Amino acid sequence: QVQLVESGGGLVQAGGSLRLSCAASGLTFSTYRMGWFRQAPGKEREFVAGISWGGRGTYYADSVKGRFTISRDNAKNTVYVQMNSLKPDDTAVYYCAASYSGSLCQDQSYTYWGQGTQVTVSS
């Protein structure tokens, strides 16, 4: 059974930082590209960042480029996103997901999803 478990969310002031983690089990982690998505209240889920199998390829939404950094540790079956200079607009539930193929930016490419972790940025 595949499980993706996010952690690290919370409440932070604008300008602050958080690091989210996503621990994967039940799959051969190194064969999956990984991504982070988010969904704010009343909005559709949107792509945040994606990373290739080995971690050399990374992709970001324009809204987070330069502020967020995605990384992975295949030995620990874990993917991270370091979020700096947080803004109130970053408030959302953040989900990690695993993709075997397809575009990293499209949620249709992802097979497995975590339950999400809440990030709230106060102004």
C-alpha positions in Angstrom: 0.0 0.0 0.0 1.4 3.3 -1.1 1.5 6.1 1.5 2.6 9.7 1.2 2.7 11.5 4.5 3.3 15.2 4.6 4.5 17.1 7.7 5.9 20.5 8.6 3.0 22.7 8.0 1.8 25.3 10.5 1.3 29.0 11.1 4.0 31.5 10.2 4.2 35.2 9.8 4.7 36.8 6.4 8.3 36.7 5.5 9.0 33.6 7.5 10.0 30.1 6.4 8.8 26.6 6.6 10.1 23.3 5.4 7.6 20.6 4.4 8.5 17.0 4.2 6.8 14.1 2.5 7.7 10.5 3.5 6.8 7.9 1.0 6.4 4.1 1.5 5.0 1.2 -0.5 6.6 2.3 -3.8 10.0 2.3 -5.4 10.6 6.0 -4.6 13.6 6.5 -6.9 11.5 5.6 -9.9 8.9 8.3 -9.3 9.1 12.0 -10.0 7.6 13.9 -7.1 5.6 17.1 -6.9 4.1 19.5 -4.5 0.7 21.1 -5.1 -1.5 23.4 -3.0 -5.1 24.3 -2.7 -6.4 27.4 -1.1 -10.0 27.8 0.1 -12.3 28.4 -2.9 -9.6 27.8 -5.4 -8.5 24.9 -7.6 -5.5 22.8 -6.8 -2.3 24.2 -8.3 1.1 23.0 -9.1 3.9 24.4 -6.9 7.1 22.4 -7.6 8.3 19.2 -9.1 11.5 17.2 -9.1 12.9 14.5 -11.3 13.9 11.0 -10.3 17.5 11.8 -9.3 16.8 15.3 -8.2 18.7 17.1 -10.9 15.6 18.5 -12.6 13.4 20.9 -10.7 10.4 22.9 -11.8 8.5 25.7 -10.2 5.4 27.7 -10.6 6.1 31.3 -11.4 4.4 32.3 -8.1 7.0 30.5 -6.0 10.1 30.7 -8.2 13.0 32.1 -6.2 11.3 31.5 -2.9 10.7 27.8 -2.8 13.2 25.0 -3.2 12.2 21.4 -3.8 14.6 18.5 -3.0 14.6 14.8 -2.4 16.5 12.2 -0.5 16.1 8.9 -2.2 17.9 7.1 0.6 15.2 8.3 3.0 12.2 8.1 0.5 11.5 11.7 1.3 10.8 14.8 -0.7 11.0 18.3 0.7 10.0 21.8 -0.1 11.8 24.7 1.6 9.5 27.7 1.6 11.1 31.1 2.2 9.7 34.7 2.2 6.2 33.3 2.7 3.3 35.5 1.8 -0.3 35.4 2.9 -1.2 34.2 -0.6 0.8 31.0 0.1 -1.8 30.0 2.6 -3.2 26.6 1.5 -3.2 22.9 2.1 -0.1 21.5 0.6 0.0 18.1 -1.0 2.8 15.9 -2.2 2.3 13.5 -5.0 4.2 10.9 -7.0 4.2 10.7 -10.8 5.5 7.9 -13.0 5.2 9.7 -16.3 3.7 12.7 -17.9 4.0 16.4 -17.3 5.2 17.3 -13.8 3.1 20.4 -13.8 -0.2 18.7 -14.4 -2.0 16.9 -11.6 -3.3 14.3 -14.0 0.2 13.0 -14.2 0.3 12.0 -10.6 -0.8 8.6 -9.4 -0.4 8.8 -5.6 -1.3 11.7 -3.3 -0.8 12.5 0.3 -3.4 13.8 2.7 -2.0 17.3 2.8 -0.7 19.6 5.4 -2.0 23.1 6.2 0.2 26.1 5.8 -1.1 29.4 7.1 0.8 32.7 6.6 -0.4 35.6 8.6 0.1 39.2 7.5 
